[in-house]
Amino acid sequence: MSRSNYAEDEDFDEPEEAGPQRQDDALSSLIPYKNSKALTAYYCGVFSLIPCLGLILGPIALIFGISGLRYAKEYPQAKGQAHAVVGIVLGTVTTLFNFGVVLFSIVMILLAALGGDS
């Protein structure tokens, strides 16, 4: 039998949400492709865990995370709040850690330079 015979049957009812729209919603809940700022914040936050990259990617993740969170609140169908929050948290932690390491290194170098003159 062809597909058209099933469509003409009265007992055949297809759910309204089946099809591409439902798959689209499931995919966008896992990967917020409609909210590129949140997705960028997430990836920058994750890759900022690599030593030295956190100096650059940490602040980028923080900025994009805040922007992505605002976008997700303004357009709820875009989703991506969790990705934006992860980007903000990882961006903040890695930025503070990496800048702390740089500041500690500078202080230690200065102390070594000043201590060597005596």
MIDOSE-1310 file (N, C-alpha, C; in nm, 2 decimals, decimal comma, always signed):
residues 118
msrs	+0,08/-0,12/+0,00/+0,00/+0,00/+0,00/+0,09/+0,12/+0,00; +0,04/+0,22/-0,06/+0,11/+0,35/-0,07/+0,08/+0,43/+0,06; +0,16/+0,53/+0,08/+0,15/+0,62/+0,19/+0,02/+0,70/+0,19; -0,03/+0,73/+0,07/-0,16/+0,81/+0,05/-0,28/+0,73/+0,11
nyae	-0,27/+0,60/+0,10/-0,39/+0,52/+0,15/-0,39/+0,53/+0,30; -0,28/+0,54/+0,37/-0,28/+0,56/+0,52/-0,33/+0,70/+0,55; -0,29/+0,79/+0,48/-0,33/+0,93/+0,51/-0,48/+0,95/+0,49; -0,55/+0,87/+0,41/-0,69/+0,89/+0,39/-0,77/+0,81/+0,50
dedf	-0,70/+0,72/+0,57/-0,77/+0,64/+0,67/-0,81/+0,74/+0,79; -0,94/+0,72/+0,84/-0,99/+0,81/+0,94/-0,92/+0,78/+1,08; -0,88/+0,66/+1,10/-0,82/+0,62/+1,23/-0,67/+0,67/+1,24; -0,62/+0,72/+1,13/-0,48/+0,76/+1,13/-0,46/+0,90/+1,17
depe	-0,42/+0,92/+1,29/-0,40/+1,06/+1,35/-0,25/+1,08/+1,38; -0,18/+1,17/+1,32/-0,04/+1,20/+1,35/-0,04/+1,31/+1,45; +0,04/+1,30/+1,55/+0,06/+1,41/+1,65/+0,10/+1,53/+1,58; +0,05/+1,65/+1,63/+0,08/+1,77/+1,57/+0,23/+1,81/+1,58
eagp	+0,29/+1,77/+1,69/+0,43/+1,81/+1,72/+0,53/+1,72/+1,66; +0,49/+1,62/+1,59/+0,59/+1,52/+1,53/+0,65/+1,59/+1,40; +0,77/+1,54/+1,37/+0,83/+1,59/+1,25/+0,95/+1,68/+1,28; +0,98/+1,77/+1,19/+1,11/+1,85/+1,20/+1,10/+1,95/+1,32
qrqd	+0,98/+2,00/+1,35/+0,98/+2,10/+1,46/+1,02/+2,03/+1,60; +0,97/+1,91/+1,62/+1,00/+1,84/+1,75/+1,15/+1,81/+1,75; +1,21/+1,76/+1,64/+1,35/+1,73/+1,64/+1,43/+1,86/+1,66; +1,38/+1,97/+1,60/+1,45/+2,09/+1,61/+1,45/+2,14/+1,76
dals	+1,34/+2,12/+1,83/+1,34/+2,16/+1,97/+1,44/+2,07/+2,06; +1,44/+1,94/+2,03/+1,53/+1,85/+2,10/+1,67/+1,88/+2,08; +1,71/+1,91/+1,95/+1,84/+1,95/+1,92/+1,88/+2,08/+1,98; +1,79/+2,18/+1,98/+1,83/+2,31/+2,04/+1,84/+2,31/+2,19
slip	+1,78/+2,21/+2,25/+1,79/+2,20/+2,40/+1,93/+2,15/+2,43; +1,99/+2,07/+2,35/+2,12/+2,01/+2,37/+2,23/+2,11/+2,32; +2,21/+2,16/+2,20/+2,31/+2,25/+2,14/+2,23/+2,38/+2,10; +2,25/+2,49/+2,17/+2,17/+2,61/+2,14/+2,22/+2,68/+2,01
ykns	+2,19/+2,62/+1,90/+2,25/+2,68/+1,78/+2,18/+2,81/+1,74; +2,06/+2,84/+1,80/+2,00/+2,97/+1,78/+2,05/+3,08/+1,86; +2,14/+3,04/+1,96/+2,20/+3,14/+2,05/+2,35/+3,12/+2,04; +2,41/+3,18/+1,93/+2,55/+3,16/+1,90/+2,64/+3,22/+2,01
kalt	+2,59/+3,32/+2,08/+2,67/+3,39/+2,18/+2,69/+3,29/+2,30; +2,59/+3,22/+2,34/+2,60/+3,13/+2,45/+2,68/+3,01/+2,41; +2,67/+2,96/+2,29/+2,75/+2,85/+2,24/+2,90/+2,89/+2,23; +2,93/+3,01/+2,19/+3,07/+3,06/+2,18/+3,12/+3,07/+2,32
ayyc	+3,04/+3,12/+2,42/+3,09/+3,14/+2,56/+3,12/+3,00/+2,62; +3,04/+2,90/+2,59/+3,06/+2,77/+2,64/+3,19/+2,71/+2,59; +3,21/+2,72/+2,46/+3,34/+2,66/+2,40/+3,46/+2,74/+2,44; +3,45/+2,87/+2,45/+3,56/+2,95/+2,50/+3,59/+2,92/+2,64
gvfs	+3,49/+2,90/+2,72/+3,51/+2,86/+2,87/+3,57/+2,73/+2,88; +3,53/+2,63/+2,80/+3,59/+2,50/+2,81/+3,74/+2,50/+2,77; +3,76/+2,57/+2,65/+3,90/+2,57/+2,61/+3,99/+2,66/+2,69; +3,93/+2,75/+2,77/+4,01/+2,84/+2,86/+4,07/+2,76/+2,97
lipc	+4,03/+2,63/+2,99/+4,09/+2,55/+3,09/+4,23/+2,50/+3,05; +4,27/+2,51/+2,92/+4,40/+2,48/+2,88/+4,50/+2,59/+2,93; +4,60/+2,56/+3,00/+4,69/+2,66/+3,05/+4,74/+2,76/+2,94; +4,75/+2,88/+2,98/+4,79/+3,00/+2,90/+4,67/+3,05/+2,81
lgli	+4,59/+2,96/+2,76/+4,48/+3,01/+2,68/+4,37/+3,08/+2,76; +4,37/+3,05/+2,89/+4,28/+3,11/+2,98/+4,29/+3,27/+2,99; +4,41/+3,32/+2,96/+4,43/+3,46/+2,96/+4,35/+3,53/+2,85; +4,34/+3,46/+2,74/+4,27/+3,52/+2,63/+4,12/+3,47/+2,62
lgpi	+4,10/+3,34/+2,64/+3,96/+3,28/+2,62/+3,87/+3,31/+2,74; +3,93/+3,32/+2,86/+3,85/+3,34/+2,98/+3,77/+3,47/+2,97; +3,83/+3,59/+2,95/+3,75/+3,71/+2,93/+3,65/+3,70/+2,82; +3,69/+3,64/+2,71/+3,60/+3,62/+2,59/+3,48/+3,54/+2,63
alif	+3,50/+3,43/+2,71/+3,39/+3,35/+2,76/+3,30/+3,43/+2,85; +3,35/+3,51/+2,93/+3,28/+3,59/+3,03/+3,19/+3,69/+2,95; +3,24/+3,76/+2,85/+3,17/+3,86/+2,78/+3,06/+3,80/+2,69; +3,09/+3,69/+2,62/+2,99/+3,62/+2,54/+2,89/+3,55/+2,63
gisg	+2,93/+3,51/+2,75/+2,83/+3,44/+2,84/+2,73/+3,54/+2,88; +2,77/+3,66/+2,92/+2,67/+3,76/+2,97/+2,58/+3,80/+2,85; +2,64/+3,82/+2,74/+2,56/+3,86/+2,62/+2,47/+3,74/+2,58; +2,51/+3,62/+2,58/+2,43/+3,50/+2,55/+2,31/+3,49/+2,65
lrya	+2,34/+3,51/+2,78/+2,24/+3,50/+2,88/+2,13/+3,61/+2,86; +2,17/+3,73/+2,83/+2,07/+3,84/+2,79/+1,99/+3,80/+2,67; +2,05/+3,74/+2,57/+1,98/+3,70/+2,45/+1,88/+3,59/+2,48; +1,92/+3,50/+2,56/+1,83/+3,39/+2,60/+1,71/+3,43/+2,68
keyp	+1,73/+3,54/+2,76/+1,62/+3,59/+2,84/+1,53/+3,67/+2,75; +1,59/+3,74/+2,65/+1,51/+3,82/+2,56/+1,43/+3,74/+2,46; +1,49/+3,63/+2,41/+1,43/+3,54/+2,31/+1,43/+3,40/+2,37; +1,33/+3,36/+2,45/+1,33/+3,23/+2,52/+1,34/+3,11/+2,42
qakg	+1,29/+3,12/+2,30/+1,29/+3,01/+2,20/+1,44/+2,98/+2,16; +1,53/+3,08/+2,18/+1,67/+3,06/+2,14/+1,74/+2,96/+2,23; +1,69/+2,95/+2,36/+1,75/+2,86/+2,46/+1,90/+2,90/+2,48; +1,97/+2,82/+2,55/+2,12/+2,84/+2,57/+2,15/+2,90/+2,70
qaha	+2,06/+2,91/+2,80/+2,09/+2,97/+2,93/+2,20/+2,89/+3,00; +2,19/+2,76/+3,00/+2,29/+2,68/+3,07/+2,43/+2,69/+3,01; +2,43/+2,70/+2,88/+2,56/+2,72/+2,81/+2,62/+2,85/+2,84; +2,54/+2,95/+2,85/+2,59/+3,09/+2,89/+2,64/+3,09/+3,03
vvgi	+2,57/+3,03/+3,12/+2,61/+3,02/+3,26/+2,74/+2,95/+3,28; +2,75/+2,84/+3,21/+2,88/+2,76/+3,21/+2,99/+2,85/+3,16; +2,97/+2,92/+3,05/+3,07/+3,01/+2,99/+3,11/+3,12/+3,09; +3,01/+3,18/+3,16/+3,04/+3,28/+3,26/+3,12/+3,23/+3,38
vlgt	+3,08/+3,11/+3,43/+3,15/+3,05/+3,54/+3,29/+3,01/+3,51; +3,31/+2,94/+3,40/+3,44/+2,90/+3,36/+3,53/+3,02/+3,32; +3,47/+3,11/+3,25/+3,54/+3,23/+3,21/+3,59/+3,31/+3,33; +3,51/+3,32/+3,43/+3,55/+3,40/+3,55/+3,66/+3,32/+3,63
vttl	+3,64/+3,19/+3,65/+3,73/+3,11/+3,72/+3,87/+3,11/+3,65; +3,87/+3,08/+3,53/+4,00/+3,08/+3,46/+4,07/+3,21/+3,44; +3,99/+3,32/+3,42/+4,05/+3,45/+3,42/+4,11/+3,49/+3,55; +4,04/+3,47/+3,66/+4,10/+3,50/+3,79/+4,22/+3,42/+3,82
fnfg	+4,21/+3,29/+3,79/+4,33/+3,20/+3,81/+4,45/+3,24/+3,73; +4,43/+3,26/+3,60/+4,54/+3,29/+3,51/+4,60/+3,43/+3,55; +4,52/+3,53/+3,57/+4,57/+3,66/+3,61/+4,64/+3,65/+3,75; +4,59/+3,57/+3,84/+4,66/+3,55/+3,96/+4,80/+3,48/+3,95
vvlf	+4,81/+3,39/+3,86/+4,94/+3,33/+3,83/+5,03/+3,43/+3,77; +4,99/+3,51/+3,68/+5,07/+3,61/+3,62/+5,12/+3,71/+3,73; +5,02/+3,76/+3,81/+5,06/+3,85/+3,92/+5,16/+3,79/+4,02; +5,13/+3,67/+4,05/+5,23/+3,60/+4,14/+5,37/+3,59/+4,08
sivm	+5,37/+3,55/+3,95/+5,50/+3,54/+3,88/+5,57/+3,67/+3,88; +5,50/+3,78/+3,85/+5,57/+3,91/+3,85/+5,62/+3,95/+3,99; +5,54/+3,93/+4,09/+5,59/+3,96/+4,23/+5,71/+3,88/+4,26; +5,71/+3,75/+4,23/+5,82/+3,66/+4,26/+5,95/+3,71/+4,18
illa	+5,93/+3,75/+4,06/+6,05/+3,80/+3,98/+6,10/+3,92/+4,04; +6,01/+4,01/+4,08/+6,06/+4,14/+4,14/+6,13/+4,11/+4,28; +6,07/+4,02/+4,35/+6,14/+3,99/+4,48/+6,27/+3,93/+4,46; +6,28/+3,84/+4,36/+6,41/+3,78/+4,33/+6,51/+3,88/+4,28
algg	+6,47/+3,98/+4,20/+6,55/+4,08/+4,15/+6,60/+4,18/+4,26; +6,51/+4,21/+4,35/+6,55/+4,30/+4,46/+6,63/+4,23/+4,56; +6,61/+4,10/+4,59/+6,68/+4,02/+4,68/+6,82/+3,99/+4,64; +6,84/+3,99/+4,51/+6,98/+3,95/+4,45/+7,07/+4,07/+4,46
ds	+7,02/+4,19/+4,48/+7,11/+4,31/+4,49/+7,18/+4,33/+4,62; +7,14/+4,25/+4,73/+7,21/+4,28/+4,86/+7,34/+4,21/+4,87
